[in-house]
Amino acid sequence: MPPFSPRTFRSPLRGTWLTSVFAVVLLVGLPIVTLTGLASWSAYGPQFGQAMPAEVGYLRLPPFEWPTEPAWLFRLNQGVHVVLGLALIPVVLAKLWSVLPKLFTWPPARSLAQLLERLSLLALVGGILFEIVTGVLNIQYDYIFGFSFYTAHYWGAWVFIAGFVVHVAIKLPTMIRALRSRSMRTEMRTPLRRTEPEPPDEHGLAPQHPAEPTISRRGALSVVGGGAALLGLLGLAQTVDALRPVGLLAPRGRSYGDGPNDFQVNRTASAAGIAPDIGDDWVLRLTGGAEDVEIGKPDLAAMPQHTAVLPIACVEGWSTTQTWTGVRLRDLAERASVASPANAFVQSVEQAGAFNSATLQANQVLHPDSLLALQVNGVDLSLDHGFPARVIVPALPGVHNTKWVASIDFRSA
């Protein structure tokens, strides 16, 4: 059957009401996913040129100091972004299925208003599918597309935002009328044998020649809702420690080490080119004061130690909470004779790679729980977790909690 034939799309479930039900879920969920994604960009410190992408022209968000309280802020933000984004995939696909006949309307536009709607749909559908595909691949660390995920995902988000705003402005009155035309409670109580097609409407979503239903609207909504719940659970298993055993889609598996060091590792010491004997002659260099200061691991261990229970969260969506012990960054700043640093530049022993350094804001350096951690859960850090020392800061993106720290430059205003 040719796609432009009115007999091609005959599902009796299609219609403005079902489409509007999916639309209202997306109207609530997609802005949350979008806002948490933009907040994540801000958390990376664009004022230091280390957000990704760094240069975004007129789409640069207003600068502000990313907070350190609550400590789980970035964990919550990125967890919502990834988990909700995954959960909405079945809803997006169901919404696209419900409007599939509109893609084959001919001619595609009969007026300027319809042309505007079509262009908004191009940005909306193209943008959301691009964001879903690249986002899921990023969660799995699978960069088969050959371009910078961060740059493409950021620009793709703004393409989607533009299409979303225009489409909502055009379709909101239709959605409201459609939702009022039927009772959700009634539809959820209607079995297959009493499922009837929606009457034909001006939007052309309801079929002109409906077939016999093979599933009720209640069943269709349950399938979509169940799929959303399943994907949400699998995503949640990467950010809630108690659900870790069911994290079947976790890209690094469900086991990352032994004993107290058994939690997620994004970049191993081997991948970073870190020598196994790094601790033998390791020295921390502190700069920014009148003279540089060098401190060995025994001297660091002799300094006042502080223990804090802090989460660490990655942009890909995983997170975990562990107990960290080490020297406060503000104590190291005083040791470097920079009591009130404006920021601090942390450099790793790792030489290559985009994430071998990070600049921390003043509030991140001076927070009482910001540490140069030497231990986790009562034992020395494993090599993969940053031995002999790594940074751990409340509410900081995981990649900026630099491992295998070589030097810290405390910079005054």
C-alpha positions as CSV (number, residue, x, y, z in Angstrom):
1,M,0.0,0.0,0.0
2,P,1.6,3.4,-1.0
3,P,2.3,5.7,2.0
4,F,0.1,8.5,0.6
5,S,-3.0,6.3,0.4
6,P,-5.6,6.9,3.1
7,R,-5.8,3.1,3.5
8,T,-2.2,2.7,4.6
9,F,-2.4,3.8,8.2
10,R,-5.5,2.1,9.6
11,S,-4.9,1.7,13.3
12,P,-8.1,2.7,15.2
13,L,-6.0,3.9,18.1
14,R,-4.6,6.9,16.2
15,G,-6.3,10.2,16.8
16,T,-5.7,13.6,18.4
17,W,-6.6,12.4,21.9
18,L,-4.0,9.6,22.0
19,T,-1.4,11.9,20.4
20,S,-2.2,14.6,23.0
21,V,-1.8,12.2,25.9
22,F,1.8,11.4,24.7
23,A,2.3,15.1,24.0
24,V,1.4,16.2,27.5
25,V,3.9,13.7,29.0
26,L,6.6,15.1,26.8
27,L,5.5,18.7,27.5
28,V,6.3,18.1,31.1
29,G,9.3,15.8,30.8
30,L,11.4,17.2,27.9
31,P,11.8,20.7,29.4
32,I,13.2,19.0,32.6
33,V,15.7,17.0,30.5
34,T,16.6,20.1,28.6
35,L,17.1,22.3,31.6
36,T,19.2,19.7,33.5
37,G,21.4,19.3,30.4
38,L,22.0,23.0,30.2
39,A,22.7,23.1,34.0
40,S,25.3,20.3,33.5
41,W,27.1,22.5,30.9
42,S,27.2,25.3,33.5
43,A,28.5,22.9,36.2
44,Y,31.7,22.4,34.1
45,G,32.9,25.9,34.7
46,P,32.4,27.8,31.4
47,Q,34.0,30.8,33.0
48,F,37.3,28.9,32.9
49,G,36.9,27.7,29.3
50,Q,36.5,24.1,30.4
51,A,32.8,23.5,29.6
52,M,32.1,21.4,26.5
53,P,31.9,22.9,24.0
54,A,33.9,25.9,25.3
55,E,32.9,28.4,22.7
56,V,29.1,28.7,22.0
57,G,28.8,32.3,20.9
58,Y,25.4,33.8,21.5
59,L,24.1,30.6,23.1
60,R,26.5,31.0,26.1
61,L,24.4,30.8,29.3
62,P,24.7,33.6,31.9
63,P,27.8,32.8,34.1
64,F,27.3,31.9,37.8
65,E,29.3,30.1,40.5
66,W,28.2,26.5,40.5
67,P,27.2,25.7,44.2
68,T,28.8,23.1,46.4
69,E,25.7,22.6,48.5
70,P,23.9,20.3,48.6
71,A,26.8,17.9,47.9
72,W,24.5,15.7,45.8
73,L,23.4,18.5,43.5
74,F,25.3,17.3,40.4
75,R,24.4,13.7,41.1
76,L,20.7,14.7,41.2
77,N,20.9,17.0,38.1
78,Q,22.7,14.5,35.9
79,G,20.8,11.5,37.2
80,V,17.5,13.2,36.3
81,H,18.8,14.2,32.9
82,V,19.9,10.7,32.0
83,V,17.2,8.6,33.7
84,L,14.3,10.8,32.6
85,G,15.8,11.0,29.1
86,L,15.9,7.2,28.9
87,A,12.4,6.8,30.3
88,L,11.0,9.2,27.7
89,I,12.3,7.3,24.7
90,P,9.2,5.0,24.5
91,V,7.0,8.0,24.8
92,V,8.8,9.8,22.0
93,L,8.6,6.8,19.8
94,A,4.9,6.3,20.5
95,K,4.2,10.0,19.8
96,L,6.0,9.7,16.5
97,W,4.0,6.6,15.6
98,S,0.8,8.4,16.4
99,V,1.5,11.2,14.0
100,L,3.1,9.0,11.3
101,P,0.3,9.7,8.7
102,K,1.1,13.4,8.9
103,L,4.5,12.7,7.5
104,F,3.0,11.6,4.2
105,T,0.4,14.3,3.8
106,W,0.5,15.7,0.3
107,P,1.0,18.5,-0.5
108,P,3.1,19.0,2.7
109,A,1.9,22.5,3.3
110,R,-1.1,24.4,2.0
111,S,-0.5,27.7,3.8
112,L,2.3,29.8,5.5
113,A,1.1,28.6,8.9
114,Q,1.4,24.9,7.8
115,L,4.8,25.6,6.4
116,L,5.9,27.1,9.7
117,E,4.6,24.0,11.5
118,R,6.4,21.7,9.1
119,L,9.7,23.5,9.7
120,S,9.2,23.4,13.4
121,L,8.6,19.7,13.2
122,L,11.8,19.2,11.3
123,A,13.8,20.9,14.1
124,L,11.7,19.2,16.8
125,V,11.8,15.6,15.4
126,G,15.3,15.8,14.0
127,G,16.6,17.4,17.2
128,I,15.0,15.0,19.6
129,L,16.1,11.9,17.6
130,F,19.6,13.2,17.3
131,E,19.8,13.9,21.1
132,I,18.4,10.5,21.9
133,V,20.8,8.6,19.6
134,T,23.9,10.5,20.6
135,G,22.9,10.6,24.3
136,V,22.4,6.8,24.5
137,L,25.7,6.2,22.7
138,N,27.5,8.5,25.1
139,I,26.0,6.6,28.1
140,Q,27.6,3.5,26.6
141,Y,30.9,5.3,25.7
142,D,30.3,4.3,22.1
143,Y,31.4,7.2,19.9
144,I,30.8,5.7,16.5
145,F,29.6,9.0,15.0
146,G,33.1,10.4,14.6
147,F,32.5,13.9,15.9
148,S,32.6,15.6,19.3
149,F,29.6,14.4,21.3
150,Y,29.6,17.4,23.6
151,T,29.7,19.9,20.8
152,A,27.0,18.2,18.8
153,H,24.8,17.4,21.7
154,Y,24.9,21.1,22.9
155,W,24.0,22.5,19.5
156,G,21.5,19.7,18.9
157,A,19.8,20.7,22.1
158,W,19.3,24.3,20.9
159,V,17.9,23.1,17.5
160,F,15.4,21.0,19.5
161,I,14.5,23.9,21.8
162,A,13.7,26.1,18.9
163,G,11.5,23.5,17.3
164,F,9.9,22.6,20.6
165,V,8.9,26.2,21.5
166,V,7.4,26.9,18.1
167,H,5.5,23.6,18.0
168,V,4.1,24.0,21.4
169,A,2.9,27.5,20.6
170,I,1.1,26.2,17.5
171,K,-0.3,23.0,18.9
172,L,-1.1,23.8,22.5
173,P,-4.8,24.8,21.9
174,T,-5.3,21.7,19.8
175,M,-3.8,19.5,22.6
176,I,-6.0,21.1,25.3
177,R,-9.2,20.6,23.2
178,A,-8.3,17.0,22.4
179,L,-7.6,16.1,26.0
180,R,-11.0,17.5,27.0
181,S,-12.7,15.4,24.3
182,R,-12.2,12.1,26.2
183,S,-11.9,11.0,29.8
184,M,-8.6,9.3,30.7
185,R,-10.4,7.4,33.4
186,T,-13.0,6.0,30.9
187,E,-10.3,5.1,28.4
188,M,-8.3,3.2,31.0
189,R,-11.4,1.2,31.9
190,T,-12.3,0.4,28.2
191,P,-11.3,-3.2,27.2
192,L,-10.3,-4.3,23.7
193,R,-13.8,-5.4,22.7
194,R,-15.2,-1.9,23.3
195,T,-12.4,0.0,21.8
196,E,-13.6,2.3,19.0
197,P,-11.7,4.6,16.6
198,E,-11.7,8.3,17.1
199,P,-13.9,10.2,14.6
200,P,-12.1,11.7,11.6
201,D,-10.8,15.2,12.4
202,E,-9.3,18.2,10.6
203,H,-5.8,17.1,11.6
204,G,-6.0,13.9,9.7
205,L,-4.6,11.7,12.5
206,A,-7.7,9.4,12.8
207,P,-7.9,6.8,10.0
208,Q,-10.5,7.2,7.3
209,H,-10.8,3.4,7.0
210,P,-10.0,2.1,10.5
211,A,-9.1,-1.6,10.9
212,E,-10.3,-3.8,13.8
213,P,-8.3,-3.0,17.0
214,T,-5.8,-5.5,18.2
215,I,-5.0,-3.7,21.4
216,S,-7.0,-1.2,23.5
217,R,-5.9,2.3,24.2
218,R,-5.4,1.2,27.8
219,G,-3.1,-1.6,26.6
220,A,-1.2,0.8,24.3
221,L,-0.6,3.3,27.2
222,S,0.4,0.4,29.5
223,V,3.0,-0.9,27.0
224,V,4.5,2.6,26.6
225,G,4.4,3.2,30.3
226,G,5.9,-0.2,31.1
227,G,8.7,0.5,28.6
228,A,9.4,3.9,30.1
229,A,9.5,2.4,33.6
230,L,11.9,-0.4,32.5
231,L,14.3,2.0,30.9
232,G,14.0,4.4,33.8
233,L,14.9,1.5,36.2
234,L,17.9,0.5,34.2
235,G,19.1,4.1,34.2
236,L,18.4,4.5,37.9
237,A,20.5,1.4,38.6
238,Q,23.6,3.4,37.6
239,T,22.9,6.2,40.1
240,V,21.3,4.5,43.1
241,D,23.8,2.2,44.8
242,A,21.1,-0.2,46.1
243,L,19.9,-0.9,42.6
244,R,23.4,-1.6,41.2
245,P,22.7,-5.4,40.7
246,V,20.0,-4.7,38.2
247,G,22.1,-2.2,36.1
248,L,22.2,-4.6,33.1
249,L,23.0,-1.8,30.7
250,A,25.8,-0.3,32.7
251,P,28.6,0.3,30.2
252,R,31.4,-0.7,32.5
253,G,29.6,-3.7,34.0
254,R,28.6,-4.1,37.6
255,S,32.0,-4.8,39.2
256,Y,34.8,-2.3,39.2
257,G,37.3,-3.4,41.8
258,D,37.9,-5.2,45.1
259,G,36.6,-4.5,48.5
260,P,36.4,-0.8,49.5
261,N,37.5,0.3,46.0
262,D,34.7,-1.6,44.3
263,F,32.9,1.3,42.5
264,Q,32.8,2.8,39.1
265,V,35.9,3.6,37.1
266,N,35.7,5.7,34.0
267,R,39.4,5.8,33.1
268,T,41.8,3.2,34.3
269,A,45.4,3.9,35.2
270,S,46.5,1.7,32.3
271,A,44.4,3.8,29.8
272,A,45.8,7.0,31.3
273,G,49.4,5.7,31.0
274,I,50.0,5.8,34.8
275,A,52.9,3.7,36.0
276,P,52.1,1.1,38.6
277,D,55.0,2.4,40.8
278,I,53.8,6.0,40.8
279,G,53.7,6.1,44.6
280,D,57.4,5.3,45.0
281,D,58.7,8.8,44.3
282,W,55.4,10.8,44.0
283,V,55.5,14.4,45.2
284,L,52.7,16.9,45.3
285,R,53.7,20.4,44.1
286,L,51.8,23.4,45.4
287,T,52.2,26.8,43.7
288,G,50.7,30.2,43.8
289,G,52.5,31.6,46.9
290,A,55.8,33.3,47.1
291,E,57.6,30.0,46.9
292,D,56.6,26.6,45.5
293,V,56.0,23.9,48.1
294,E,56.6,20.2,47.5
295,I,55.0,17.6,49.8
296,G,55.5,13.8,49.8
297,K,52.8,11.2,50.7
298,P,54.2,10.7,54.3
299,D,54.0,14.5,54.9
300,L,50.5,14.6,53.5
301,A,49.5,11.7,55.7
302,A,50.9,13.6,58.7
303,M,48.7,16.7,58.1
304,P,45.3,16.9,59.7
305,Q,43.0,14.4,58.0
306,H,39.3,15.0,57.3
307,T,36.7,12.4,56.4
308,A,33.6,13.1,54.3
309,V,30.8,11.0,52.8
310,L,30.5,12.4,49.3
311,P,29.0,11.3,46.0
312,I,30.8,11.3,42.7
313,A,28.8,11.6,39.6
314,C,29.7,11.4,35.9
315,V,28.0,13.1,33.0
316,E,27.2,9.7,31.4
317,G,24.7,9.2,34.3
318,W,26.4,6.9,36.8
319,S,27.1,8.0,40.3
320,T,28.0,6.5,43.7
321,T,28.5,7.7,47.3
322,Q,31.7,6.7,49.1
323,T,33.6,7.7,52.3
324,W,36.7,9.8,51.5
325,T,39.6,10.7,53.7
326,G,42.4,13.2,53.0
327,V,43.7,16.7,53.4
328,R,41.3,19.7,53.0
329,L,42.1,21.7,49.9
330,R,41.9,24.9,52.0
331,D,44.6,23.5,54.3
332,L,46.8,22.9,51.2
333,A,46.1,26.5,50.1
334,E,47.3,27.8,53.4
335,R,50.4,25.6,53.1
336,A,51.0,27.3,49.8
337,S,50.6,30.7,51.5
338,V,47.4,31.5,49.5
339,A,44.8,31.6,52.2
340,S,42.0,33.0,50.0
341,P,42.4,31.6,46.5
342,A,40.2,32.9,43.7
343,N,40.5,29.5,42.0
344,A,42.8,26.5,41.8
345,F,44.2,24.7,38.8
346,V,44.7,21.0,39.4
347,Q,47.0,19.1,37.1
348,S,47.2,15.3,36.9
349,V,50.3,13.1,36.4
350,E,48.5,12.0,33.3
351,Q,49.9,14.0,30.4
352,A,47.6,13.3,27.5
353,G,43.8,13.6,27.3
354,A,41.2,16.3,27.6
355,F,40.5,15.7,31.3
356,N,43.9,15.6,32.9
357,S,43.3,19.0,34.6
358,A,40.6,21.1,36.1
359,T,40.1,24.6,37.4
360,L,38.1,24.8,40.7
361,Q,36.1,27.8,41.8
362,A,36.9,29.5,45.2
363,N,33.9,28.0,46.9
364,Q,35.0,24.6,45.7
365,V,38.5,25.0,47.1
366,L,37.4,26.4,50.4
367,H,34.5,24.1,51.2
368,P,35.2,22.2,54.4
369,D,34.6,18.8,52.7
370,S,36.7,19.5,49.6
371,L,39.6,17.1,49.8
372,L,42.8,15.9,48.3
373,A,41.7,12.3,49.1
374,L,44.3,9.7,50.0
375,Q,41.9,7.0,51.1
376,V,38.4,5.7,50.3
377,N,36.3,3.7,52.7
378,G,39.2,3.4,55.1
379,V,41.9,2.1,52.8
380,D,44.3,3.7,50.3
381,L,42.9,4.6,46.9
382,S,43.4,1.9,44.3
383,L,45.6,2.8,41.3
384,D,42.5,3.0,39.1
385,H,40.8,5.4,41.5
386,G,43.7,7.8,41.6
387,F,46.4,6.6,43.9
388,P,48.3,8.2,45.5
389,A,45.9,11.2,45.7
390,R,42.8,12.5,43.9
391,V,40.5,15.5,44.3
392,I,37.0,15.0,45.6
393,V,34.7,18.1,45.9
394,P,31.0,18.3,46.8
395,A,28.6,18.7,43.8
396,L,31.5,18.7,41.3
397,P,31.2,16.8,38.0
398,G,33.1,13.6,38.3
399,V,35.6,14.3,35.5
400,H,36.9,17.3,37.4
401,N,37.6,15.3,40.5
402,T,41.1,14.9,39.1
403,K,42.9,11.6,39.7
404,W,46.7,11.0,40.1
405,V,47.2,14.7,41.2
406,A,50.6,16.1,40.4
407,S,50.2,19.8,41.3
408,I,47.8,22.4,42.5
409,D,48.2,26.0,41.5
410,F,46.3,28.2,44.0
411,R,45.6,31.5,42.2
412,S,44.8,34.7,44.0
413,A,42.4,37.3,42.6
